[in-house]
Amino acid sequence: MIGVAVIGTGFGQKVHIPGFLAHPQTQIVAVYNQDLNKAKAIAQSYNIPHACNTITDIVRLQEVQAVSISTPPFLHYEMAKAALQAGKHILIEKPTTLNAAEAKELYQLAQKAGVIAVVDFEFRFVPGWQLFSELLSQGYVGSKRLIRIDWLGSSRADAGRPWNWYSRKDQGGGALGSLGSHTFDYIHWLFGPVRKLNAHFTTAIAERLDSNTGELKPVETDDTCMLMLELADGTPCQVSISAVVHASRTHWIEVYGDRATLVLGSENQKDYVHGFRVLSSQPGKTLTEIEIPNRLLFPENHSDGRISAFVRVVDEWVQGIESKKQIVPSLREGIYSQLLMDLSHESNNSSSWVNVPSLEEFLA
């Protein structure tokens, strides 16, 4: 059994704790919350032996072999650095850090420590996505001519939702960090590297109420992102991301090739993992659904699909720890996603196209 410490108890309590409890080879031995009383209450409710309110206390524990980090993005770098310097394996939520330089440093620390570090890019482990990837790698669409991606949600559509770290640029908030971090990873996974990009961000809800002070505060971060990418193979890719719209098609990827069209999509408003279907058509024909084979389906379907996908990420992590071999998605993939986010901000600020270096060039 691998002793895991769970750092962060928002998303951590919704997904990480249930995921580790569901995995046969992980045992939660410690939990972190900055409020020690909260940490103790959570530890007691899940029979977790240790509750801490400092990372130093967490990484000192002999029982802790691995650490999962699901705190807000601005806390990731220091927490992951402390865990890596203590020789702990890490699983970190996206966005990896606040910038690509920090992600690169963590990657180098993990390499030096010889530990396994994984980023929770869970779409790589969702059945429909895996079928979609297989079909693309088999050349199903032929020569790609256009890729369109829409990820449209309403999580921030309510103007009454309070101001918090998500509204702050310096703390890694915004739709690009939340959703675009995933999007950039799966574009790289499914279609390969990006040659150049152009980004335009907008903020629909300019102010939100700070529930602590009762004051309206400015929202510094994006809630809608329009992106144009040119892939390394020349394929144009159009991406629309928004967290403030009520759309019937929540997450939709269309790939148009000279031989076929391939679509991956979900209308599931409540669960961004369950509900994905794969559809295809030949030129001039209507879209028809392709059945997802049983070998790709989740062995256990949790009511919250995020847990089902997270357990598969944990499984890869555990295999890497036991075999002492680096796995994907690692901090290397986290760097590339973060690099594309950094360059998107640069493009938005300059209102211009920005060239994207290869990951190898950035790491050199």
HUMOHU-V913245 format. One record per residue. N is the residue number from 1. RES is the residue in three letters. SS is DSSP state (A for helix, B for strand, O for the rest). NEAR is the number of other ideal C-beta (glycine too) atoms within 10 Angstrom. Layout:
N_RES_SS_NEAR / N_RES_SS_NEAR
//
This chain:
1_MET_O_11 / 2_ILE_B_18 / 3_GLY_B_19 / 4_VAL_B_30 / 5_ALA_B_27 / 6_VAL_B_28 / 7_ILE_B_30 / 8_GLY_O_21 / 9_THR_O_22 / 10_GLY_O_12 / 11_PHE_A_16 / 12_GLY_A_23 / 13_GLN_A_17 / 14_LYS_A_15 / 15_VAL_A_24 / 16_HIS_A_28 / 17_ILE_A_23 / 18_PRO_A_18 / 19_GLY_A_30 / 20_PHE_A_23 / 21_LEU_A_15 / 22_ALA_A_15 / 23_HIS_O_20 / 24_PRO_O_8 / 25_GLN_O_14 / 26_THR_B_23 / 27_GLN_B_16 / 28_ILE_B_22 / 29_VAL_B_22 / 30_ALA_B_23 / 31_VAL_B_30 / 32_TYR_B_28 / 33_ASN_O_23 / 34_GLN_O_13 / 35_ASP_O_11 / 36_LEU_A_14 / 37_ASN_A_10 / 38_LYS_A_15 / 39_ALA_A_22 / 40_LYS_A_17 / 41_ALA_A_14 / 42_ILE_A_20 / 43_ALA_A_22 / 44_GLN_A_11 / 45_SER_A_11 / 46_TYR_O_14 / 47_ASN_O_8 / 48_ILE_O_21 / 49_PRO_O_13 / 50_HIS_B_19 / 51_ALA_B_20 / 52_CYS_B_23 / 53_ASN_O_15 / 54_THR_O_12 / 55_ILE_A_22 / 56_THR_A_9 / 57_ASP_A_17 / 58_ILE_A_25 / 59_VAL_A_21 / 60_ARG_A_11 / 61_LEU_O_17 / 62_GLN_O_7 / 63_GLU_O_12 / 64_VAL_O_23 / 65_GLN_O_19 / 66_ALA_B_24 / 67_VAL_B_28 / 68_SER_B_30 / 69_ILE_B_24 / 70_SER_O_23 / 71_THR_O_23 / 72_PRO_O_18 / 73_PRO_A_23 / 74_PHE_A_15 / 75_LEU_A_20 / 76_HIS_A_27 / 77_TYR_A_21 / 78_GLU_A_13 / 79_MET_A_20 / 80_ALA_A_30 / 81_LYS_A_17 / 82_ALA_A_18 / 83_ALA_A_30 / 84_LEU_A_25 / 85_GLN_A_12 / 86_ALA_O_17 / 87_GLY_O_11 / 88_LYS_O_23 / 89_HIS_B_24 / 90_ILE_B_28 / 91_LEU_B_27 / 92_ILE_B_27 / 93_GLU_O_24 / 94_LYS_O_25 / 95_PRO_O_24 / 96_THR_O_34 / 97_THR_O_26 / 98_LEU_O_21 / 99_ASN_O_16 / 100_ALA_A_23 / 101_ALA_A_14 / 102_GLU_A_18 / 103_ALA_A_30 / 104_LYS_A_21 / 105_GLU_A_17 / 106_LEU_A_23 / 107_TYR_A_21 / 108_GLN_A_13 / 109_LEU_A_18 / 110_ALA_A_22 / 111_GLN_A_15 / 112_LYS_A_10 / 113_ALA_A_17 / 114_GLY_O_10 / 115_VAL_O_22 / 116_ILE_O_25 / 117_ALA_B_30 / 118_VAL_B_27 / 119_VAL_B_26 / 120_ASP_O_27 / 121_PHE_O_25 / 122_GLU_A_26 / 123_PHE_A_23 / 124_ARG_A_21 / 125_PHE_A_22 / 126_VAL_O_26 / 127_PRO_A_21 / 128_GLY_A_21 / 129_TRP_A_23 / 130_GLN_A_20 / 131_LEU_A_21 / 132_PHE_A_28 / 133_SER_A_17 / 134_GLU_A_13 / 135_LEU_A_18 / 136_LEU_A_18 / 137_SER_A_9 / 138_GLN_O_8 / 139_GLY_O_12 / 140_TYR_O_17 / 141_VAL_O_19 / 142_GLY_O_11 / 143_SER_O_11 / 144_LYS_B_21 / 145_ARG_B_14 / 146_LEU_B_13 / 147_ILE_B_22 / 148_ARG_B_15 / 149_ILE_B_21 / 150_ASP_B_18 / 151_TRP_B_23 / 152_LEU_B_19 / 153_GLY_O_20 / 154_SER_O_14 / 155_SER_O_15 / 156_ARG_O_25 / 157_ALA_O_15 / 158_ASP_O_11 / 159_ALA_O_12 / 160_GLY_O_7 / 161_ARG_O_15 / 162_PRO_O_13 / 163_TRP_O_21 / 164_ASN_O_15 / 165_TRP_A_15 / 166_TYR_A_23 / 167_SER_A_23 / 168_ARG_O_18 / 169_LYS_A_14 / 170_ASP_A_10 / 171_GLN_A_18 / 172_GLY_O_25 / 173_GLY_O_24 / 174_GLY_O_29 / 175_ALA_A_24 / 176_LEU_A_27 / 177_GLY_A_23 / 178_SER_A_23 / 179_LEU_A_22 / 180_GLY_A_26 / 181_SER_A_22 / 182_HIS_A_21 / 183_THR_A_24 / 184_PHE_A_28 / 185_ASP_A_24 / 186_TYR_A_21 / 187_ILE_A_24 / 188_HIS_A_19 / 189_TRP_A_18 / 190_LEU_A_19 / 191_PHE_A_20 / 192_GLY_O_13 / 193_PRO_O_16 / 194_VAL_B_22 / 195_ARG_B_16 / 196_LYS_B_15 / 197_LEU_B_22 / 198_ASN_B_18 / 199_ALA_B_27 / 200_HIS_B_14 / 201_PHE_B_21 / 202_THR_B_13 / 203_THR_O_18 / 204_ALA_O_15 / 205_ILE_O_17 / 206_ALA_O_11 / 207_GLU_B_14 / 208_ARG_B_20 / 209_LEU_B_15 / 210_ASP_B_14 / 211_SER_O_10 / 212_ASN_O_9 / 213_THR_O_9 / 214_GLY_O_7 / 215_GLU_B_10 / 216_LEU_B_12 / 217_LYS_B_15 / 218_PRO_B_12 / 219_VAL_O_21 / 220_GLU_O_14 / 221_THR_O_23 / 222_ASP_O_27 / 223_ASP_O_26 / 224_THR_B_20 / 225_CYS_B_24 / 226_MET_B_16 / 227_LEU_B_25 / 228_MET_B_15 / 229_LEU_B_24 / 230_GLU_B_17 / 231_LEU_B_20 / 232_ALA_O_13 / 233_ASP_O_11 / 234_GLY_O_10 / 235_THR_O_19 / 236_PRO_B_13 / 237_CYS_B_21 / 238_GLN_B_14 / 239_VAL_B_23 / 240_SER_B_16 / 241_ILE_B_25 / 242_SER_B_23 / 243_ALA_O_24 / 244_VAL_O_20 / 245_VAL_O_16 / 246_HIS_O_10 / 247_ALA_O_16 / 248_SER_O_7 / 249_ARG_O_11 / 250_THR_O_21 / 251_HIS_B_24 / 252_TRP_B_18 / 253_ILE_B_25 / 254_GLU_B_17 / 255_VAL_B_25 / 256_TYR_B_17 / 257_GLY_B_19 / 258_ASP_O_10 / 259_ARG_O_12 / 260_ALA_B_17 / 261_THR_B_19 / 262_LEU_B_24 / 263_VAL_B_19 / 264_LEU_B_25 / 265_GLY_B_20 / 266_SER_B_20 / 267_GLU_O_13 / 268_ASN_O_15 / 269_GLN_O_13 / 270_LYS_O_9 / 271_ASP_O_15 / 272_TYR_O_22 / 273_VAL_O_25 / 274_HIS_O_20 / 275_GLY_O_17 / 276_PHE_O_24 / 277_ARG_B_18 / 278_VAL_B_21 / 279_LEU_B_16 / 280_SER_B_18 / 281_SER_B_13 / 282_GLN_B_10 / 283_PRO_O_10 / 284_GLY_O_5 / 285_LYS_O_10 / 286_THR_O_7 / 287_LEU_O_14 / 288_THR_B_9 / 289_GLU_B_10 / 290_ILE_B_17 / 291_GLU_O_8 / 292_ILE_O_18 / 293_PRO_O_11 / 294_ASN_A_7 / 295_ARG_A_8 / 296_LEU_A_14 / 297_LEU_O_13 / 298_PHE_O_17 / 299_PRO_O_7 / 300_GLU_O_9 / 301_ASN_O_12 / 302_HIS_O_19 / 303_SER_O_8 / 304_ASP_O_17 / 305_GLY_A_22 / 306_ARG_A_21 / 307_ILE_A_22 / 308_SER_A_25 / 309_ALA_A_26 / 310_PHE_A_28 / 311_VAL_A_23 / 312_ARG_A_19 / 313_VAL_A_22 / 314_VAL_A_25 / 315_ASP_A_17 / 316_GLU_A_18 / 317_TRP_A_26 / 318_VAL_A_22 / 319_GLN_A_13 / 320_GLY_A_19 / 321_ILE_A_19 / 322_GLU_A_11 / 323_SER_A_10 / 324_LYS_O_9 / 325_LYS_O_9 / 326_GLN_O_16 / 327_ILE_O_17 / 328_VAL_O_13 / 329_PRO_O_25 / 330_SER_B_20 / 331_LEU_A_28 / 332_ARG_A_18 / 333_GLU_A_23 / 334_GLY_A_30 / 335_ILE_A_24 / 336_TYR_A_26 / 337_SER_A_27 / 338_GLN_A_28 / 339_LEU_A_23 / 340_LEU_A_26 / 341_MET_A_27 / 342_ASP_A_16 / 343_LEU_A_21 / 344_SER_A_25 / 345_HIS_A_17 / 346_GLU_A_13 / 347_SER_A_20 / 348_ASN_A_20 / 349_ASN_A_11 / 350_SER_A_11 / 351_SER_O_9 / 352_SER_O_10 / 353_TRP_O_12 / 354_VAL_B_18 / 355_ASN_B_10 / 356_VAL_O_21 / 357_PRO_O_13 / 358_SER_O_14 / 359_LEU_A_17 / 360_GLU_A_8 / 361_GLU_A_8 / 362_PHE_A_15 / 363_LEU_A_15 / 364_ALA_O_7
//
